């Protein structure tokens, strides 16, 4: 029995190294460059996207004073701001709605949502887990002429 306990003791710390950091925190400020300042003072940048001033304005409306779930991504540059995927809980009602319908709730990946509505472009030089999905969403937004794609010449 002792050997099993030791084995579990050795295994659990190893598993913690591979888990992603996911936690909730309130965004106190969205900077002019799109940096999110959290209640703890930590600053994070949304991974995989780049925004102009209009996109940052949309991000400010979505994220400022909101409780976001953040999945932190290791940044290879020591001392630099951390990269993150940011999730916002959103309520929605399916249409046609009935008078007593209760809104459903889902988490929306803000990074992807900003690309979807044309408020951001994919940072194609970055390597990140959702890159293929973001590029597909960006192509759909470009074809529809959403956001930045409504006034940019390809």
C-alpha positions, 0 to 999 in steps of 0.5 A: 500500500505504501508504494501506491501512495508514493507513486501517487505522490510522485505522479500528482506534482508532474500532472500539475506541470501540464495543466493550463492555468485557468482562473477568473479575474475582473478586468479593471482597465483595457489599455490603449494597446489592448493590454488587460489590467486585472484586479490583481495588477497583472497585465495580459495580452490576448494571444493570437490577435492584433487590433487597431483602435476600433478593435480595442474600443470593442474589447473595452466594451466587452471586457472592462469591469467584467469577470473573465476566465483567463487561460494563461499561455507561457510567454517565452520572453522573460518579464514580458506581459503574459498572453491569454485566451479570455472567456466571457460568460454570455447569456442568450435566448434562442429565437423565436422565444417564448414568454417564459424562456430562460436564457442559456449561458455559454462562455465566449472566447473573446479572442476568436469573437473579435476576429469573427466580427472583424474587430481584430486580425489573426496575428499570423506570426504568433504560434498558438493553439487555436491558430487554424481555427482563428484563420478560418474564422478570419477568412469567413469575416473577410468574405462577409466584409465584416469590421476591418474587412469592410474598409481594407483592400485585400 
